[in-house]
Amino acid sequence: MNILIDGLNIEYTDTGRGIPVLLLHGWNSSYEVYRGVISALSDRCRLVALNFPGCGGSDVMNKPWTLDDYCDLVLKFMKTVGLENPVMIGHSHGGRTILKMVSSGMVSPPKIVLLDSAGLIPKKSLKQKLKAKSFKIIKGILTLPGIKNHSEALLDKARRHYGSADYNAAPEVLRKTMVSLVNTDLRDELYKINCPTLLIWGDKDTATPLSDAEIIKSRIKDSGLCVLKGAGHYSFCEKPYEAHAILRSFIS
């Protein structure tokens, strides 16, 4: 299904009846990642999930977005599809969006679930810091007046060399959006979250490491952490039986 929000065609799915649940996917993903979760909960829940702009069948935005833009989209989406006071489940960037919405008082959900959530600026290793600094120096040189018009191919090559796979795979508007998102740190806002919060995390997650989960848990008063052994950033997909059992127990 599709709806129009602020001129963007947004793809979404709406399945089941019962407890309202909103699912938000991660960066460079889609709601398809939740098919197992939807199947596991559809006997007791109305499960609604959208594809963020540039993901799945949703249009790409025409300018870079901030985290506030994502929150605004979710609010308008919920109103448009008639989803009131849902349990909110978010993976990675979806979790970051939920953390922002709840901590700022945009929504007051009965419960939230964070799946290997983003939201904290990770500490960079010396190697990562040097890599980022090298790219900034090269970019500065290649964008100097008189050089810029002849250096786009070299700049693209530098981006491919120094950038992450997700960064390189994205069009420019999404690359700039990604830079804005990963430089947003919500740790000082987490104390404002009062609703019951469940964290499900893979102990082998390298994108949003388990140490992030421990920080988030320590700052949200009513929270609990379930660690899935041997799982990575998509822990709920890698360990579906454990994850689905935990979710069914939490959302009841």
C-alpha positions in Angstrom: 0.0 0.0 0.0 1.0 3.6 -0.5 0.1 7.0 0.9 1.2 10.5 0.0 2.8 12.5 2.8 4.2 16.0 2.1 4.5 15.1 -1.6 6.4 11.9 -1.0 4.9 8.5 -1.9 5.4 6.4 1.2 5.0 2.6 1.0 3.6 0.8 4.0 2.0 -2.4 5.3 -0.9 -2.8 7.7 -1.6 -6.3 9.0 -3.5 -8.0 11.8 -5.9 -6.8 14.6 -5.5 -6.1 18.2 -2.8 -4.2 20.1 -1.5 -1.4 17.8 2.2 -1.7 17.0 4.4 0.5 14.8 7.6 -0.9 13.3 10.4 1.3 12.1 13.2 -0.2 10.1 16.9 0.7 10.0 19.1 2.6 7.6 19.2 1.2 4.0 16.6 -1.4 5.0 12.8 -1.8 4.6 9.9 -3.2 6.5 10.5 -6.5 4.8 13.0 -7.1 7.6 10.1 -7.4 10.0 8.2 -10.2 8.1 9.1 -12.7 10.8 8.1 -10.4 13.6 4.8 -9.6 11.9 4.0 -13.3 11.5 4.8 -14.0 15.1 2.6 -11.2 16.5 -0.3 -10.9 14.0 -2.6 -13.1 16.1 -2.7 -10.4 18.8 -1.6 -7.1 17.2 -2.3 -4.7 14.4 1.2 -4.3 12.9 1.9 -1.2 10.8 5.3 -0.5 9.2 6.4 2.1 6.7 9.4 2.4 4.4 11.4 5.5 5.1 12.1 7.8 2.1 14.6 6.2 -0.3 13.9 2.7 1.1 11.7 0.0 -0.5 9.1 1.6 -2.7 9.1 5.0 -1.0 10.2 8.1 -2.8 13.6 9.7 -2.1 13.4 13.1 -0.4 14.6 16.1 -2.5 16.9 17.5 0.2 18.9 16.1 3.1 16.9 15.3 6.3 17.6 15.6 10.0 16.3 13.2 12.7 13.5 15.7 13.3 12.3 15.3 9.7 12.0 11.5 10.3 10.1 12.1 13.5 7.7 14.5 11.7 7.1 12.0 8.9 6.3 9.2 11.5 3.8 11.5 13.3 2.0 12.4 10.1 2.0 8.8 9.0 0.5 7.6 12.3 -2.3 10.3 11.9 -2.9 9.4 8.3 -3.4 5.7 8.9 -5.2 6.1 12.2 -2.7 4.5 14.4 -3.2 5.8 18.0 -0.9 5.2 20.9 0.9 2.2 19.5 3.7 0.1 21.0 6.8 1.3 19.0 9.4 -1.1 17.8 12.6 0.2 16.1 15.7 -1.4 14.6 18.9 0.7 14.3 17.8 4.0 12.8 14.2 3.1 13.6 15.2 2.9 17.2 17.0 6.2 17.1 13.8 7.8 15.7 11.7 6.3 18.5 14.2 7.5 21.2 14.0 11.0 19.8 10.2 11.0 19.6 9.6 9.6 23.1 12.3 11.6 24.9 11.1 14.9 23.3 7.4 14.2 24.2 6.2 13.9 20.6 4.6 10.6 21.5 3.8 8.7 24.8 3.7 5.0 23.8 2.6 2.3 26.3 5.9 0.5 25.6 8.9 0.6 23.3 11.2 -2.0 21.9 14.7 -1.2 20.7 16.4 -3.7 18.4 20.1 -3.1 18.1 19.2 0.6 18.2 21.2 3.6 17.0 21.1 6.9 18.8 24.6 7.3 20.4 27.7 8.7 18.6 30.1 5.8 18.7 33.6 6.2 20.0 36.0 6.0 17.0 39.2 4.1 17.0 42.5 5.8 16.1 42.3 4.1 12.7 38.8 5.5 12.1 39.8 9.0 13.2 42.8 9.0 10.9 40.6 7.7 8.0 38.0 10.5 8.5 40.7 13.1 8.8 42.4 11.9 5.6 39.1 12.1 3.7 38.4 15.7 4.9 41.9 16.8 3.8 41.4 15.2 0.3 37.9 16.6 0.0 39.1 20.1 0.9 41.8 20.0 -1.8 39.5 18.6 -4.5 36.8 21.2 -3.8 39.1 24.2 -4.1 38.2 26.8 -6.7 39.8 25.9 -10.1 40.1 22.3 -9.2 36.5 21.4 -8.3 35.2 21.3 -11.9 37.8 18.7 -12.8 37.9 16.6 -9.7 34.5 14.9 -9.3 35.7 11.5 -10.5 38.6 11.7 -8.0 36.2 12.8 -5.2 33.9 9.9 -5.9 36.9 7.5 -5.8 37.9 9.0 -2.4 34.4 8.5 -1.1 34.4 4.9 -2.2 37.7 4.3 -0.5 37.1 6.1 2.8 33.3 5.7 3.1 31.3 2.8 4.6 29.3 0.4 2.3 26.0 2.1 3.3 27.4 5.5 2.7 28.8 4.6 -0.8 25.6 2.8 -1.8 23.4 5.9 -1.1 22.6 8.8 -3.5 24.0 12.2 -2.4 20.9 13.3 -0.6 20.9 10.2 1.5 24.7 10.4 2.1 24.2 13.9 3.5 21.3 12.7 5.6 23.3 9.8 6.9 26.1 12.2 8.0 23.5 14.3 10.0 22.0 11.2 11.6 25.2 9.5 12.8 26.4 12.8 14.3 23.2 13.0 16.5 23.7 11.8 20.0 20.7 11.2 22.2 22.3 9.9 25.4 21.5 13.1 27.4 17.8 12.8 26.4 17.3 9.2 27.5 16.5 10.1 31.1 13.3 11.7 29.9 11.9 8.3 28.8 9.5 6.8 31.3 7.6 4.1 29.5 8.6 0.4 29.8 11.4 -0.2 27.4 12.8 -3.5 26.1 16.2 -3.8 24.5 17.0 -6.8 22.3 20.7 -6.9 21.2 23.2 -9.1 19.6 26.4 -9.6 21.5 28.3 -9.6 18.2 26.8 -6.4 16.9 29.6 -4.2 15.5 27.4 -1.4 14.0 25.7 -0.5 17.4 27.8 -2.5 19.9 26.4 -4.0 23.1 28.1 -1.3 25.1 25.6 1.1 23.5 22.7 -1.0 24.8 24.2 -0.9 28.3 24.4 2.9 28.2 20.8 3.2 27.0 19.6 0.8 29.6 21.4 2.6 32.4 19.7 5.9 31.4 16.1 4.7 30.9 14.6 3.9 34.3 12.1 1.2 33.3 14.1 -0.8 30.9 15.5 -4.3 30.5 18.1 -5.8 28.2 17.9 -9.2 26.5 21.2 -10.3 24.8 21.1 -12.8 22.0 24.3 -14.7 22.0 26.2 -15.1 18.7 23.9 -12.5 16.9 25.0 -9.4 15.1 23.3 -6.1 14.1 20.2 -7.9 12.9 19.9 -10.0 16.0 16.1 -10.4 15.8 16.5 -11.9 12.3 19.5 -14.1 13.2 17.8 -15.5 16.3 14.1 -15.3 15.4 12.8 -17.9 17.8 14.3 -16.3 20.9 13.4 -12.8 19.7 9.8 -13.6 18.8 9.3 -15.3 22.2 10.6 -12.3 24.0 8.4 -9.9 21.9 5.3 -12.0 22.4 5.9 -12.0 26.2 6.5 -8.2 26.3 3.6 -7.2 24.1 0.7 -8.9 25.8 
